[in-house]
Amino acid sequence: MQFNPSEPDGRNNTLKSGINSTGLPEPNKKYQVPARCGVAVRLKKGQAITIENTHGTQVCDFWAFQDQNNNEFLSMADTRMCLESIFPKTGDNIVSNTRRPMFKIIEDTSPGYHDTLMACCDLNRYKLLGCKGYHDNCTDNLRMALMAIGLKAPLIPNPLNLWMNIPVSEDGSTSFKPTVSRPKDWVKMVALSDLVAVMSSCPQDMTPINGLNKKPVELNFFVTGR
């Protein structure tokens, strides 16, 4: 069977969690990304999005696509190359697959551990971890969040994993650790063009990235600017 990158492997409440059918936010209004779900939002150039780690323990998978050309998307490989670092920080631009800046990080109240290495979780990831049957996952949350505003995922890019703590050892090995962020830590980014951003409150409950109790919880966000 031919692989269809836009078709979810299952369904969850992401299809009903969008802010509205267009994805256009009301400025300064606080919205929620429910636990285990995703939300897509349209941003105009110059608008800023602030994402809040409400409980301090939750990882947010974050993607973005150019609004009128979703073949250009936020690219972690190109961002690492441009920054010469695996950790984007305040003042840095994060860039697309054409190396065009898409966002500028203007505030980060957390210790700054955000993962740019790991692919988003998908159904096969949970099968490899021993899950039987369907499991909510960030790949499907991306697909369904875009579907909720009338779009389709052209592919599944690697996300910016906000607050995801993935230490890298000298020998190149990695490990999955709980977040080191605090309740209500936030990251604020300015859109440098018209974009569609997608956030997933990661459903991972089989490793401790969402806290030692392995319990996914909600995130909050709001948009400022015109």
Steps between C-alpha positions, in 0.01 A plus 500: 500500500638842405600722794286812538674756725178694563285205613492427876542144624219564750286775646482699824354829624748704294233517230283692748770694687572772246445864596258532205459368145745753352778488760496880529556596865347782696797712618583474872245223557644201684436166328569144611670207332326214682705212635586247228359727225615756244391847386585698186504881490556751221748780569553818303849641451593693812263319733650322800393170649565425867484134601470426872612181668208522741612227740871510417513134403352494149685474169358693204573377148502812280484528119439781255425529128491802272131591477486512119762234433503208738793344315713748695505402866692543823813285475703388796786374282537840332455682831782301662722578202424872512539526878794258523324373810236245598342743750318806361495784751361849552601723210538212253311456176359158420490436128323312224621228264612783268689654799266799503435624856144411608506599870716704732506383862460815711431357847571172677451481875604133521856367537503469121508125440302453178563197281575535127617143441208263555222421256144537626338191645276295273306176520806292410701664780245377753492153347877483542450597865259208543164672454218282371238669287468872426681762708459877470809647337644832385512399133125445493446815709680699228288339229171552682578854617553600136188310393301696760575825311456352154864419419700184438848414623725473192756305705601448864797727581704451814359744757656745739438310824451778752618409851593145396811400694725277287856499639772411250806318636855539371471163325192626310244301697172667601252445780143603577475700823224699674470869420695747712254782436277654767124556516399790273837524328443636150662542162403798284575510128429762232381382158724635223246423226140381475505152653291208621637376833402169657547397863457152648480433871709186464309182601817316606417294810749215457821697561550775764532801264168638634605457863581207722131417532480473118175696488438728199322825590374809319694799371380859455584760235401843380578723203584870515534762230280609213 
